[in-house]
Amino acid sequence: MKKDADSLRSQIVIHYLQRRTGMGTGKLSLEIFGDTKEHRKKVQLWKSGTRMHATNRNAILNRFPESDILLNSAIYELLEPKLLTHEKIDELLAGYRRHKGSIPLEYWCIPNMSWQGLAQKDKSEPIFPILGRFNSKALSECGAADGFIIILGLLHEINADITQANDDKRHYTARLTPHLIEAARAFPVFARHPDVKPYWEKLYTLFKKLWYYFNPSFDALILDDQLMSEYVNMHAEYYLARGVLGRVQGSYRLKLFRAPVLQATEWDHATS
């Protein structure tokens, strides 16, 4: 799984650098490493999904410091279906916590230097404050790709609680369900990011493995692959608001965007 996440990281970063500079792989390699023959093929290999080593990441950061947002994002570790400690989760999400003196009750904030900031370089669409630590609904509807990352962190946090609990774990397991649904709703927002969309299917494979790690019971909820693909690839804007409603591109008209999740009974009926 880590190998798959590292492969995705390489592809996303190179796509961003090419989108930003307009350079082909050869020129981009020269821009990063200079005229060194041994490095000329590296950018092409990363574009195809080869893992970046730490020294190469540093070379990219020296030339393109803002790429740190993508290179060292929490998303890659949060996509791994493994137990994370509360301390590790706090570390991964530290950049999204509000600063002192900000809006009262605001827990999460999307900084200007974020995935959303890179996607909206020429836009000034505000991100509303996220009130409450476990407000995954607000996170899925905030319009920022980073909301998806934070929701994954919340899922890991609840999973850590479940693992550490000595009493009946059903209470903790029930806490996961609404956050799983909001993660599914937020996935298209992240997947439609301009540097992620070309690789959204690889991202979705990782997300599905994580989903079923948190939700191993197939008699409850499953992801709706068809609807997820429709949301990621549709021409209309995927901007959630007011629960299940979304905004239609170019207007303020609202449209029903059902969560891309099926109850197991719906899936059984559809496949019978």
Buried (B, 14 or more C-beta within 10 A) or exposed (E): BEEBBBBBBBBBBBBBBBEBEEBEBEEBBBBBBEEEEEBBEBBBBBBEBBBBEEEBBEBBBEBBEBBEBBBEBBBBBBBBBEEBEEEBBEEBBEBBBBEEEEEEEBBBBBEEEBBBBBBBEEEEEEBBBBBEEBBBBBBBBBBBBBBBBBBBBBBBBBBBBBEEEEEEEEEBBEBBBEBBBBBBBBBBBBBBBEBBBEBBEBBBEBBBBBBBBBBEEEEBBBBBEEBBBBBBEEEBBBBBBEEEBBBEEEEEEBEEBEBBBBEEEEBEEEEE
